[in-house]
């Protein structure tokens, strides 16, 4: 099993939106970064665990625990000409963009980015590295487990 951090802007789609979705599940559509796509396509597996991170907000941080609920499949928004995520270079025979479904597990006590930065046990975490803006990031097992403790997960 692998561990991930997935970022979303809470005013666009927050963790509570995931918990309120049908079966607490949503497609993780619209990813248009090749490295993030590669993680979903090549490395993510069903049942991998996810830290749901609220980004681009006054106080960014980890809001909940989720899991990968499907293997990667082509993101249909790349083919939709009226979608913000339309990609004219993508075809059904050769899709450029992939996505997975994500399912909410439970809310955590909010763990702010500042709390994460101050914690020496999280040294080396990709999220905390200067210039790291990737919306999907791997998380080491020790970092993942420590963050769950910070978030009150038993």
N, C-alpha and C positions, 0 to 999 in steps of 0.2 A: 504494500500500500504506500502511496505517495501522499504528500501534503502540499496544499496550495493556499495562496492568498489571492482573492479575486476582488478587484476594486469596482465600485459603482458609486455614482453620485446619489446621495439620499433623496434629493429633490427630483431626480429622474426615476430611480428605482432603488429604494432602500430595503434593508433587511425585513422590515415589517411588511413591505409589499410582497416579498418572497413568501413569508409565512401566511399571507392572505391569498396567495395564488392557489389555483386549483391543484390539489395534492401537494401544496407547498412547493411546487416545481415550476421552473420557467426555462425557456431556451436562453442561453447566454449569447445572444445575437449581436451583430454589429462590430465585432472585434476586427480591426483593420490594421493590425500590427503583425508583421510576419513572425516575430519571435513568440508572441502570445499565441498566434495561430498554430505554430509548430508545437508548442506545449500541449494545446488541446488535441491536435491531430496525432502527434507522435508519442506522447508520454502519459497524458491523462487516461485513467481507466475508471470504469464504473466502480463506485464505492470509495474512491479516493476522498479524503476529507478536505474541507475548504474553510478557511477563515474569511468571512465576508467583511470587507473593509469599506467604510464610508470615506470617500475622497472628495476633494473640491468643496469642502464645507468649512465652517468656522473652526470646528474642532474635529479634525479627521481621526479615524481610529477604527478598531475592530468592534463590530456590533453583534456578530453572530457566528454560529457554526452551521455549516452546510455540508453536502456531499455531492460528488459528481453522480448524476443519475442516468447517464447514457454514455455510450461511446461517441466519438466525434462523428459528425455528419455535415454535409454541405449547408451553409447558412443560406436560406432562401432569400433573404433581403438583398443579396448580391445580384439577383436576377430581376428584382422588382424596380422598374424604371422610375417609379415615384418615391422610392425609399431613399432616405439620406445615405443609406449604405450600398446603394446600387454601384456595381462595378462593371463597366462596359467590356472590360477585357476578360471577364469570367464567363465561362460557358457551362452548360450542364454536363458536357463531356469532360471538361477540365475546370472544375470549380477551384477558385483561388482561396476561398474563405470557408472555414469550418467553425462549428460550434458544438457545445455539449449542453445537455440539460443539467440544471443545478437544482437540488432539493434542500429546503431549509430543514434543519434539525432542531435548533434551539437558540434563543437569544442568549447572549452572554452579558455579564456586567461590562459596560462599555470600557474598552482599553484604548486610551488616547495615544496618538502618535508620540506625544511628549513623554508619556509613561514608558512607551516602548524604547524611545531613544535613551532614556535615563537608566535602563536596566542593563547591567553588565552581562547578564546571562544571554542577552540577545545580540551580543557583538557578532558582526559578520552577516547578519540577516540582510537579504537583498533589499528589502523595503527601506532599510536604514542607511543604505549606501548613497553617497552623494550622486545626484543625477539619475537616480533610479525612479523611473516613471512608468514602468511596464504595468499594464492593467491585470496581468496574470503572472504570478511569480511562484516558483517553487519555495517551499519552506522546509527546513530540516526537521526531522522528528523531534529532537530535543527542543528546538525553538517552538514548534507547534504545541507540544505538551506543556511547556512553560507558559505560553500565552493562554492556553485553556485554564490553567491554574489562576493566572491573573484575572481572567474573566469569570471566575467563580465556578468553573465546571468541575464536577467531582469525578 
